[in-house]
Amino acid sequence: MRYIKTLFTILAFSLFIISCDKIDEPYTKKNNGGGDTNNVVRKVLLEDYTGHKCVNCPAAAIIAHDLKDYYKERLIIMSVHAGYFAMPSSSGDYSYDFRTPVGNELDQYFGISNIGNPNGMVNRKKISGSQVINPNNWGTAIGDIIDLPPDASISIENTFNNTSRKLSIDVETELLNQISGNYSLCVYILEDSIVAAQKNNDPNVGDTPDILDYVHRHVLRGSVNDTWGESIGTETAAKNYSYTLNAEWDADNCYILAFIYNDDSKEIIQAEEKKIVE
């Protein structure tokens, strides 16, 4: 399976992205922000809005995963299947429905698939007046913020009963600086390594026109506390959630994603993820 490339071998595509258009060029590296992972560091959420019928989305996924390889645990990826290219067929290889109510709501609110896929957001931060960023600019957007001092910390503890599939989630948050505005906490569930068909038009990425054994990564499965989460205090908060994991999901590949965002701007100030089963 050739869906992963190294950072230095991504092809430079010729057309600017419009609806499912090709990707221009590789992202720009800054520095990996290494450092002591025992200390609180800023973690960045990259939201990749995609669809299994989007022929250029596999190339965008390569950019996302090369960035993940570079920034390691400081970059968190969430793949959101929404919009026209995520619509399932009535039967056949593309009958699986990756869409979720929360993903659909986010897509409609931010207008991402109306602009085109692949596209995404980096901490939902506006760049040149828009939160929607094409894959060529993901690396630059991440590099601009990932080394900033953290404004908040998040810790997650999961307890999972494999028999009942009951999941208990403890999330503790702390605002580290005196920052203005009101903030909310979202808790989502992601599943990694789902094997299913994906459209593709680049033989350097994989089989064309279909990669039947494509590995879908970091897929949004749903929200634990609704699309927009819940308000948290100005200093510390401790939340507990109960959730029954869908029987079709592989618990060994599922993660809890938690992030804090500004209620007004929607910009994310901190993110964290943790496997359900470790």
Helices and strands as residue ranges (DSSP letters): E 44-50, H 57-71, G 72-74, E 75-81, G 84-86, H 101-110, H 112-115, E 119-122, G 135-137, H 138-145, E 152-161, E 166-175, E 183-191, E 194-199, E 210-216, E 219-223, E 230-231, E 236-244, G 251-253, E 254-262, E 268-275
